[in-house]
Amino acid sequence: MVRRSRAIPWGRRIVFLVAVAPRTQRRIVRWAIPPAAAGVIGGATWLGVQSSATPTITAEDRIDRVIAGVEREPDWSLLERDLTLVRPTFTGSSAQVFELVVALRGLSKRGVADFERAEQACHAAGFARCERRSLEEMRAQTHQVTLDLALEELAWHHGDATTLREAIQARRLAADASDQAKERAARTRLRLAVVAPSPDARAALLSEVCALRPSSCDALPAALERMAATRPDRAEFHLLSPQAAETGRQ
């Protein structure tokens, strides 16, 4: 006759677990608590063991979800706290562009655009045109994108070279290596190449574009020219010399 071992209910396992030494607790915690239950007891971390059942959602993530339109009925009081946490991470002109995005997307007014506050932030950011029509255009440019992309779009279309560089430097680095993320990174570097302060800086940025999009290496000067054509103010853009273009392809 074959004896079957009875499974010990995980509730009883916990009683046993808390009676042993802390080091032993950590060793047997995976036996004592099923993964699904670990997320219920104490949230993401219990007894010093990280559970994969509860992903960490940051303040930036929640802001992104609202701007992108994923979270249509957010907890506005929580979002206000998220803005307070994120705000100090922006400095210089990027801080004003951040405030402009907050006002345009109505993040502090339950989704209703605050054009008065947006106009103030627009002027503080040094944008040339801050009348209502331009602000409406900016609001459209920040529709259903993430916070970092909203900053880049506004700086690209309305800011000077310094504002663009600061806005992009303030962006979070993408954690994934997907084709979509690489494409966004390549476009960002092309934009930075347009406003690069020197031919060497421009060539270095184009080298990065080539690494991200190997198929575009031979057409980098043309791609740079097309990107420059989308920038309203091309005063700071000079055509890339053949020597610098060759450096970018290497």
N, C-alpha and C positions, 0 to 999 in steps of 0.2 A: 504494500500500500504506500503510495507516494504522498508525503505530507506537503501541503502547500503553506508557504509562509504568508502570514497575514500582513497586509500593508498597514503601517502605523499612521493614523490620521495626522495630517500636518499640524493640527492644533496641539496635539500631544507632543509633537516633536519640538514645538516652541517652548513648552514647559520644561522639557529636558534641556533644551539649548541654553536657556537663561541660568541654569543651575551649574554650568561648567565654566571653566576659566575663559577670559576674553580671547586668548590666543586660540584656544580650541574652538570657541564660537566661530571665529573667522574660517577655520578649516572645514567645519561641518555645516556652515550656513547654507550652502547650495543643496545639501541633502535635506536640511530641515525645512526650507521654505521653497515652494515651487516658484518659478519665475513670475507667473501671473500674480501670485499672492504678494511677491516682494514689492510690486508697484502699489499695492493697496496699503501695506504696512509702512507707514513713515515716508511715503513718497518715493523719490528716485533713489535715495540712499538709506540703507538700514544696516546697522552694525558695521559701518565702514565699507560695505560692499556696494558697488555701483550696479544698479539694475538697468538693463536695456529696455525695460517695459515702458519707462516714462522718459521720453526725449526732453532735453532741456530747451526751453523756448526763451530767447533773450528779449530784452526790451526792443532791440533793433528789429528782431523778427516780427514782433507784434506791430510795430510801426509800418514795416514793409507790407504786412497783410492788409492793413487799412488803406494805405496809398494805392496798392495794387488792386483793391476792390475785392479781395478774397474774404475779408472780414467786414461784412456789411452792417452788422449791429454789434460793434465792439463795446467793451466796458470802458466808457469815456474817462472815468476817474482813474482807472488803471493806466490808460493811455497817457493821461496827463503826467502821471508819475514816471512813465517810460520816457517822455520827452524831457523831464527834469534830469533823468539819469544820462540821457544821450547828449544833451545840449553842451556840456563841458568838453566833449570830445572834438568839437569844432572850434577852430580858432581863425583869426584873421578874417579875410573876406568870405571864407567858407561858412563862418558862423552866421553871417548875414544872409547868405544864400539858403542856409538851413532854415532860418526864421521865415524867409520868403516862401519856402515849400510848406512849412507849417501853416502859414496864413492862407496860402492859395488852396490847400487841400482841406482847410477848416479843421485841423487836428485838435485845436483848442476850443472849437465852437461846434462840436457835435456834427462835423461834416459840412458846415456852412462856411463858404469862403469869406474870409475877413479881408476885404479889399483895402480898407483903410490901413490896417496893419501891414498888408502886403506892399502898399505903396511906400510906406516908411522903410521897410526892409529893402525894397528895390533901390531906393535912393542911397541907403547906407551901403549897399553892395557896389555902388558906383555904376549901375546900369544907366545907359543913355536915355532910355524911354521907359517911363513908369506910369503913363496914363492908363485909364481903365481898359482901353482897347488892347494895349500891350500886355496888361496883367491877365486879361482873358486868354490871350494867346499863350502866355506862360502857364496858365492853369491847364490848358489843353496839352501842353508839352509834358506836363507832369502827371498825366492821367494813366492809371493802371501800369505804373512802373514801380520799381523799388526806390527806396530813399536815395541810395547812392547814385542810381541812374538819373533820378530827378535832379540831383545836384549837378551832375555832369551836363545834362541837357540844357539847363538854364545857363550855366557858365559858358557853354559852347556857343549858344545862340545870342547871348546878351552881355556876357562879361568880357573883360580884357584877358590878355595872356596870363597875367599873374593870378587872376581869379580862377581861371580854368585849371591851372596847375595846382592851386591850393584846394580846389574842390575835389579834384581827382586824388590828391594825396590823402584827403580826409576819408576817402572811400574805404570800406572794408575789402580785404582781399578775398576773392572767391575761393571757397574751400574745395570745390569740386574741379575735376579736370575734364568736364564734358566738352563736347564740340561747341555747344552753345556758349559756355563760359569762355572758351578760347577765342571764339569769334568776337565776343564782347570785349575781351582784353585786347585783341588786335585792333579793333576799331578805336578803343581808347588811346592806344599808343600812336595810331595814325593821327588822331586829333592833337596829341601832344607834339608830334613831329611837325605839324603845321605851325605851331607857335614856339618851336624850339628856339632857344636863344643863340645857337651857333650851329654851323654845319656839322661839327663833330657830334653834338648832342642829337641832332636830327638823324644822323647816320646810325647812332647807337640805338635809337628808338626803332628805326626801320629794321635793324638787325633782329630786334625782339619780335617785330611783326612777322618777319621771315621765319623765325623759329616757331611761331604760333600757327602760321599759315604757309607751309612750305610751297604750296602750289602757286602762291602769289609773288614769290621772290623776284621773278623776272619782270613783273609789272608794277613794282613798287613806286617808281616815279609817277606813273599814270594814276595809280591808286591815290597817291598823295595829292595830286592835282585835283582829282575828283572830290576828295574829302575837303580840300581847301575851298572848293566852289560852294560848299554847303555852309561856310562860315560867313556871316553877314559882313564882318569887317576883316578884309584881307590885307590891311596895311602892314601887319607884322610878318606876312608870309612872303618868302622869296623862293623862287624856283631852286630846286636842289641841283647842285653842280654835278656833272657826270662822275667826278671822282667820289663824291659823297654817296651818289647812287650806287656806285660799284661797291663801296664799303658796306652799304646796307644789305647788298645781296650776298656778301661773303659770310 
